[in-house]
Amino acid sequence: MEKKPLAICFFVCGLVFAGLTASASHANVCSLGTAEPPFLQAGVEPNLLLMIDNSASMYDLAYVNAADDASGYCYDDSYASGSSYAGYFDADAWYAYESGRFVKTTAPAACSSPTYKKSSGGADEICLKVSGSTVSAFAAKGNFLNWAASSKMDIEKKILTGGKYDAANGVLVMESRGCLERRFIKKTAFDSGGHLTLAVRPPTAAEKNGTTDNTTRIEIYPVSSTGYNHAACQQAV
């Protein structure tokens, strides 16, 4: 009778230790269940460096002829109808100047009996109506307007975000400092003689709508046989 408690004790202890028997464990391996597609070649690890320039020079015009620039700043007459110029304007669309902005149009009034026009391959690109000494109507293809007024910042913003957008008025806003805060002259010849001379500049202090307003301004000078005389201007300076 005295041996029964001891036997029960050994039996209970055996059951307890039986539950503590060691079992195999497995590490979590990330490569399990993954594989590279057989049609892909092994290459370098992905590596992307994006550099964005936000300096004041980005407000300079994007299209500047190197030959003209070498002879003096702030002048360009290199527009080529067969070349493509990026910017906010659709290259093949017409834009008419109305109420301080360029509006897309399908049948510009300026091209109905224009005083001056520029065409390429039988297709009009620029139409200008003049009444006395005043421009009464002006329209141009987007490709020309991009060449004339697009800044580096305009193109950068178009690539990254679609452009600077004025939600209140539903328009894209071009920004430029012209030529170091002065006028940048753009010139091209009309078909019937004479030259169109434009000046691209930033807003004056009185025109600014806030300290961050750099909205591009475009001035049209009177049409003349030679247009802006860059060489004479440089000599005078």
C-alpha angles and dihedrals in degrees: 000000000000093000098059098079090052092052091049090049093053091046093052093046089051091055092050095051092044088065091055096059111138117254131196118266129199130213120233106251114195093203094063110110095011131104140160116253109259093232094060120090120222111253144154121313115269110274125171127178116187116191118189123189115213098167125128091257089070087074089064116105115276098219114057123152110236092215093053092043091054091057094048141322128268102036137099133163099163101112110146119192093211094055126087120231121195123221144107094302122084103246098225098038127096121239125194124199108242130163097342099317142070114255125195112246139171099211111027114205089217090070093058102097094333122197089224134009141175121212140176125203091352093306121112119238104172130025125186130181119195126193109192104310094335129093105234098179136008130179134164142172116266092244091063094045091051090053093046102047115009115120126203088250091055091055094044092051092046091055095046104036108001093263139296104310127202101207094187093060099025095235140119113245121218118213129201143150091209105216109344091321091315134094120293111207121221121185137183135168126250122225096245096045131280129079135256111227120193130183119208115199144153121256119279120241090263092050097048117111097204133333094286096052110120097155111164119249123203122199125193117213125206113280114251137170094260102017118205110005102218097179093052091047092052091050090051091052 
